[in-house]
Amino acid sequence: MTKFGEIISKQKPVLIDFYTDWDDTENTLDTLRSVAAALGDKAKVIKIDIKKNEILADALHVNGNPTFIIYKDGEMKWRQTGFQDAKTLIGLVEEYL
């Protein structure tokens, strides 16, 4: 939890994909690679496995898979459960640059 707090407290936007292994992770992985490549060092993009981080997922009430959350300066700015394409995610993160 402490490390998570450090990650989301950055001035740069942080896009987090909460996922599980049984999900079609290859599609979301390709999507996140595209998002990370498009945004470069302007934002951080990370994946967090729900099963390996159950306490965090429970604390954030992550019930669906995948769940995408954007944080900036420690504050949740946007959240959506369900697949999102790269173009949509890039546009959303760019709103918080």
C-alpha positions as CSV (number, residue, x, y, z in Angstrom):
1,M,0.0,0.0,0.0
2,T,2.9,2.4,0.8
3,K,4.4,1.8,-2.6
4,F,1.0,2.3,-4.3
5,G,0.7,5.7,-2.5
6,E,4.1,6.7,-3.8
7,I,3.2,5.7,-7.3
8,I,-0.1,7.7,-7.5
9,S,1.2,10.8,-5.7
10,K,3.2,11.8,-8.8
11,Q,2.5,15.1,-10.6
12,K,2.4,13.0,-13.9
13,P,-0.8,11.2,-14.6
14,V,-0.7,7.5,-13.7
15,L,-2.9,5.0,-15.7
16,I,-3.4,1.8,-13.8
17,D,-4.9,-1.4,-15.3
18,F,-6.2,-3.8,-12.6
19,Y,-6.4,-7.2,-14.2
20,T,-6.4,-10.9,-13.5
21,D,-4.5,-13.7,-15.4
22,W,-7.7,-15.4,-16.6
23,D,-8.7,-12.3,-18.5
24,D,-7.5,-11.8,-22.0
25,T,-4.4,-10.1,-20.8
26,E,-2.7,-10.1,-24.2
27,N,-5.2,-7.6,-25.6
28,T,-4.9,-5.3,-22.7
29,L,-1.1,-5.7,-22.7
30,D,-0.9,-4.6,-26.3
31,T,-3.3,-1.7,-25.6
32,L,-1.2,-0.5,-22.7
33,R,2.0,-0.8,-24.7
34,S,0.4,1.4,-27.3
35,V,-0.7,3.9,-24.6
36,A,2.7,4.0,-23.0
37,A,4.5,4.4,-26.3
38,A,2.2,7.3,-27.3
39,L,2.5,9.1,-24.0
40,G,6.3,8.5,-23.5
41,D,7.5,10.0,-20.2
42,K,4.5,12.4,-19.9
43,A,2.6,9.8,-17.9
44,K,3.1,6.4,-16.2
45,V,1.3,3.3,-17.3
46,I,1.2,0.2,-15.0
47,K,-0.6,-3.1,-14.6
48,I,-1.6,-4.5,-11.2
49,D,-2.7,-8.1,-10.8
50,I,-5.9,-8.2,-8.7
51,K,-5.2,-11.7,-7.3
52,K,-1.6,-10.7,-6.2
53,N,-2.8,-7.4,-4.7
54,E,-6.2,-8.4,-3.2
55,I,-5.9,-6.0,-0.3
56,L,-5.4,-3.0,-2.6
57,A,-8.1,-4.2,-5.0
58,D,-10.5,-4.5,-2.1
59,A,-9.6,-1.1,-0.7
60,L,-10.3,0.5,-4.1
61,H,-13.5,-1.6,-4.6
62,V,-12.1,-3.1,-7.8
63,N,-14.8,-5.7,-8.7
64,G,-14.6,-5.8,-12.5
65,N,-11.9,-6.9,-14.8
66,P,-10.2,-4.9,-16.3
67,T,-10.6,-1.8,-14.3
68,F,-8.7,1.3,-15.4
69,I,-8.0,4.2,-13.1
70,I,-6.2,7.5,-13.7
71,Y,-4.5,9.2,-10.7
72,K,-2.7,12.5,-10.6
73,D,-1.2,14.1,-7.5
74,G,-2.7,11.2,-5.4
75,E,-6.2,11.9,-6.5
76,M,-8.4,9.6,-8.6
77,K,-9.4,11.5,-11.7
78,W,-11.1,8.8,-13.8
79,R,-12.2,5.2,-13.4
80,Q,-13.9,2.7,-15.8
81,T,-14.4,-1.0,-15.7
82,G,-14.3,-2.9,-19.0
83,F,-12.1,-2.9,-22.0
84,Q,-10.9,0.4,-23.4
85,D,-9.1,0.9,-26.6
86,A,-5.7,2.7,-26.8
87,K,-7.0,5.8,-28.5
88,T,-9.6,6.3,-25.7
89,L,-7.1,5.8,-22.9
90,I,-4.5,8.1,-24.5
91,G,-7.1,10.8,-24.9
92,L,-8.2,10.4,-21.2
93,V,-4.7,10.5,-19.8
94,E,-3.9,13.6,-22.0
95,E,-6.7,15.5,-20.3
96,Y,-4.6,15.4,-17.1
97,L,-1.2,16.4,-18.5
